[in-house]
């Protein structure tokens, strides 16, 4: 099944989240995804962008869960996703409640896209050593799933530890919202196969992971690929490429929108809607 979502950096200078969500739903698209950066340190050792210069919208992004709650309030159908939530920067008990609350108030529409982050200083400002960010993320995912699924959860790991407790509300989605990992590294197939519900690679980024390596990782842990969602983040609007990706097993396409004014965004949204209509006819 093909599903078309959109992704934008929602800021105080771009099209408002509620306005965008209404327009996405009106065009019969399937979801909105918002990213996360709590802050951007003035200096960075991370070579993610040339010369360390980031586009301004990285500096001005709204909190994704507040923006998604606003989007939820004015829609009834579309999915509400993080693309991505930097889980290495969150307390898992508090985040589990935030996500569960959003899922319940939106009637089960949340997709939790997660990643460990690339900005060294940003991550370490939150107390997570950069080299430990993925082991930390793993335990936080496992701990949150336990909170969502059990009445009296407890968890004792290397990075997360809590005794039996109560945490409500529980999500509407049984087992909690699906967790999609956004990463392109060679280690991601094993991570997805072990503790995630989907894979959300960024189109155009180099990496050794692909659908075949993910399939092999699933075999090693006795899991079926049918249990996972394959999504493309920043998907191309090229029709032929989209056809190829569908044949490879990708079902969810997350198309990028510019973080700009309403008129420009709506023009791009119309193009994506037209492409989605063609792909649904395949």
C-alpha positions as CSV (number, residue, x, y, z in Angstrom):
1,X,0.0,0.0,0.0
2,X,1.3,3.4,-1.0
3,X,1.1,6.3,1.5
4,X,2.2,9.9,0.9
5,X,3.3,12.1,3.8
6,X,5.0,15.5,3.9
7,X,7.8,16.9,6.0
8,X,8.6,20.5,6.9
9,X,10.6,22.4,9.4
10,X,7.7,24.4,11.1
11,X,9.1,27.7,12.4
12,X,7.8,31.1,13.4
13,X,8.6,32.2,9.8
14,X,7.0,29.4,7.8
15,X,3.5,28.2,7.1
16,X,1.8,27.5,10.4
17,X,1.5,23.8,11.5
18,X,-2.3,24.0,11.8
19,X,-2.8,25.6,8.4
20,X,-0.4,23.0,6.8
21,X,-2.2,20.1,8.5
22,X,-5.6,21.2,7.2
23,X,-4.2,21.5,3.6
24,X,-2.5,18.1,3.8
25,X,-5.7,16.4,4.9
26,X,-7.8,18.3,2.3
27,X,-5.5,16.9,-0.5
28,X,-6.1,13.3,0.7
29,X,-2.4,12.9,1.7
30,X,-1.6,10.7,4.6
31,X,0.5,12.5,7.2
32,X,2.8,15.3,8.4
33,X,6.2,14.9,9.9
34,X,8.1,17.5,11.9
35,X,11.7,17.4,13.0
36,X,13.4,18.3,16.3
37,X,16.3,20.5,17.4
38,X,16.0,21.7,21.0
39,X,18.7,24.2,20.3
40,X,21.8,24.7,18.0
41,X,25.1,25.4,19.7
42,X,27.0,28.3,18.3
43,X,30.1,26.1,17.7
44,X,30.1,22.6,16.4
45,X,32.6,19.9,15.6
46,X,30.0,18.1,13.5
47,X,30.8,17.9,9.7
48,X,27.1,17.5,8.8
49,X,26.9,20.7,6.8
50,X,29.8,22.4,4.8
51,X,31.7,24.9,7.0
52,X,29.3,24.1,9.8
53,X,26.7,26.6,8.4
54,X,23.1,25.4,9.0
55,X,20.1,26.8,7.2
56,X,18.2,29.2,9.4
57,X,15.2,27.0,9.8
58,X,17.3,24.6,11.9
59,X,17.6,27.4,14.5
60,X,13.9,28.3,14.6
61,X,12.0,24.9,14.6
62,X,9.0,24.5,16.9
63,X,8.9,21.8,19.5
64,X,7.6,18.9,17.3
65,X,5.1,17.5,19.9
66,X,3.4,20.9,20.5
67,X,3.3,21.5,16.7
68,X,1.8,18.0,16.1
69,X,-0.8,18.5,18.9
70,X,-1.9,21.7,17.1
71,X,-2.1,19.7,13.8
72,X,-4.0,17.0,15.6
73,X,-6.6,19.4,16.8
74,X,-7.6,20.6,13.3
75,X,-7.6,17.2,11.5
76,X,-9.2,13.8,11.9
77,X,-7.4,11.4,9.6
78,X,-3.7,12.2,8.8
79,X,-0.8,10.6,10.6
80,X,1.3,12.8,13.0
81,X,5.0,11.9,12.8
82,X,8.3,13.0,14.1
83,X,11.0,13.2,11.5
84,X,12.9,12.8,13.7
85,X,12.6,13.0,17.4
86,X,16.1,13.1,18.9
87,X,15.6,10.5,21.5
88,X,19.2,10.9,22.8
89,X,18.0,14.2,24.2
90,X,14.9,13.0,26.1
91,X,14.0,11.5,29.5
92,X,12.2,8.3,28.4
93,X,9.6,8.4,31.2
94,X,8.5,12.0,30.4
95,X,8.6,11.3,26.6
96,X,6.6,8.2,26.9
97,X,3.8,10.2,28.6
98,X,4.0,13.0,25.9
99,X,3.8,10.5,23.1
100,X,1.0,8.5,24.7
101,X,-1.0,11.6,25.4
102,X,-0.7,12.8,21.8
103,X,-1.6,9.3,20.5
104,X,-4.7,9.2,22.7
105,X,-5.8,12.7,22.0
106,X,-5.4,12.2,18.3
107,X,-7.2,8.8,18.4
108,X,-4.1,6.7,17.5
109,X,-2.5,8.7,14.8
110,X,1.1,9.0,16.0
111,X,4.3,7.7,14.3
112,X,7.4,8.2,16.4
113,X,10.4,8.6,14.1
114,X,13.6,8.6,16.2
115,X,17.3,9.1,15.7
116,X,20.3,9.6,17.9
117,X,21.5,12.8,16.3
118,X,24.5,14.2,14.5
119,X,25.3,17.4,16.3
120,X,27.9,16.5,19.0
121,X,27.4,19.6,21.2
122,X,23.7,19.5,21.0
123,X,23.5,15.9,22.2
124,X,26.1,16.4,24.9
125,X,24.4,19.5,26.2
126,X,21.6,17.1,27.2
127,X,24.0,14.8,29.1
128,X,24.4,12.0,26.6
129,X,28.0,11.3,25.5
130,X,28.1,11.3,21.7
131,X,29.7,7.9,21.4
132,X,27.0,6.3,23.6
133,X,24.0,7.9,21.8
134,X,22.8,4.7,20.1
135,X,23.0,2.4,23.1
136,X,21.2,5.2,25.0
137,X,18.5,5.4,22.3
138,X,18.0,1.6,22.3
139,X,17.3,1.4,26.0
140,X,15.0,4.5,25.8
141,X,12.9,2.9,23.1
142,X,12.7,-0.4,25.0
143,X,11.8,1.4,28.2
144,X,9.1,3.5,26.5
145,X,7.5,0.5,24.9
146,X,7.4,-1.2,28.3
147,X,5.7,1.8,29.8
148,X,3.1,1.8,27.0
149,X,2.4,-1.9,27.2
150,X,2.4,-2.8,30.9
151,X,0.3,-1.7,33.8
152,X,3.1,-1.7,36.2
153,X,6.3,-1.4,34.1
154,X,9.8,-1.5,35.4
155,X,13.1,-1.3,33.6
156,X,16.7,-1.8,34.6
157,X,19.4,-1.2,32.0
158,X,22.8,0.5,31.7
159,X,21.3,3.9,30.8
160,X,17.6,3.7,31.9
161,X,16.4,2.4,35.3
162,X,13.2,2.6,37.2
163,X,11.2,0.5,39.6
164,X,7.6,-0.6,39.1
165,X,5.4,2.4,38.5
166,X,2.1,3.6,37.0
167,X,2.1,5.7,33.9
168,X,-1.1,6.8,32.2
169,X,-2.6,7.4,29.7
170,X,-1.8,4.5,27.6
171,X,-1.6,5.0,23.8
172,X,-4.6,4.2,21.7
173,X,-2.4,2.1,19.3
174,X,-2.0,-1.4,20.8
175,X,1.6,-1.7,22.0
176,X,2.2,2.0,21.4
177,X,2.9,4.1,18.4
178,X,5.2,2.6,15.8
179,X,8.8,3.5,16.2
180,X,10.6,4.2,12.9
181,X,14.4,4.6,13.0
182,X,15.8,7.4,10.8
183,X,19.4,6.5,9.9
184,X,21.4,5.3,6.9
185,X,24.4,3.6,8.7
186,X,25.5,0.1,8.2
187,X,24.4,-0.7,11.8
188,X,20.8,0.3,11.3
189,X,19.4,-3.0,10.0
190,X,20.3,-4.7,13.2
191,X,18.8,-1.9,15.3
192,X,15.5,-1.9,13.3
193,X,15.2,-5.6,13.4
194,X,15.7,-5.8,17.2
195,X,13.6,-3.0,18.6
196,X,11.9,-0.8,16.0
197,X,8.8,-1.0,13.8
198,X,10.1,0.6,10.7
199,X,13.0,2.1,8.8
200,X,13.1,5.7,7.5
201,X,16.3,6.3,5.6
202,X,17.1,9.7,4.1
203,X,17.1,9.6,0.3
204,X,20.5,10.8,-1.0
205,X,22.6,10.0,2.0
206,X,25.4,7.5,1.6
207,X,25.2,4.3,3.7
208,X,25.6,0.6,3.5
209,X,22.1,-0.3,4.7
210,X,19.3,-1.3,2.2
211,X,16.2,-3.4,2.1
212,X,18.3,-6.6,1.6
213,X,20.5,-6.0,4.6
214,X,17.5,-5.3,6.7
215,X,15.8,-8.5,5.5
216,X,19.0,-10.5,6.5
217,X,19.0,-8.8,9.9
218,X,15.4,-9.8,10.4
219,X,16.2,-13.4,9.6
220,X,19.0,-13.4,12.2
221,X,16.6,-12.4,15.0
222,X,13.7,-14.5,13.7
223,X,11.6,-11.6,12.7
224,X,9.5,-11.1,9.5
225,X,10.1,-8.1,7.2
226,X,6.3,-8.0,7.0
227,X,6.3,-6.7,10.6
228,X,8.2,-3.6,9.5
229,X,7.3,-0.4,7.5
230,X,9.8,0.8,4.9
231,X,9.6,4.6,4.5
232,X,11.6,7.0,2.4
233,X,12.4,10.3,4.1
234,X,12.9,13.3,1.7
235,X,11.6,11.1,-1.1
236,X,12.1,12.2,-4.7
237,X,9.2,13.5,-6.7
238,X,10.4,11.7,-9.8
239,X,7.7,9.3,-10.9
240,X,10.0,6.6,-12.3
241,X,12.2,6.6,-9.2
242,X,9.1,6.3,-7.0
243,X,7.9,3.3,-9.0
244,X,11.3,1.6,-8.5
245,X,11.1,2.3,-4.7
246,X,7.6,0.8,-4.6
247,X,9.0,-2.3,-6.2
248,X,11.7,-2.5,-3.6
249,X,9.1,-2.7,-0.9
250,X,8.9,0.9,0.3
251,X,5.3,1.9,1.2
252,X,5.6,5.3,2.9
253,X,7.0,8.3,1.0
254,X,7.8,11.4,3.0
255,X,8.2,14.4,0.6
256,X,10.0,17.5,1.7
257,X,8.4,20.9,1.8
258,X,10.3,24.2,2.0
259,X,10.2,26.1,5.3
260,X,8.8,29.2,3.7
261,X,5.5,31.2,3.1
262,X,2.1,29.6,2.7
263,X,1.8,30.4,-1.1
264,X,5.1,28.6,-1.9
265,X,4.3,25.6,0.3
266,X,0.8,25.1,-1.2
267,X,2.3,25.1,-4.7
268,X,4.7,22.3,-3.7
269,X,1.9,20.5,-1.9
270,X,-0.2,20.5,-5.0
271,X,2.6,18.9,-7.0
272,X,3.0,16.2,-4.3
273,X,-0.7,15.6,-4.3
274,X,-0.7,15.1,-8.1
275,X,2.2,12.7,-7.9
276,X,0.5,10.7,-5.1
277,X,-2.6,10.4,-7.2
278,X,-0.6,8.9,-10.1
279,X,1.2,6.5,-7.8
280,X,-2.0,5.3,-6.2
281,X,-3.2,4.1,-9.6
282,X,-0.4,1.7,-10.0
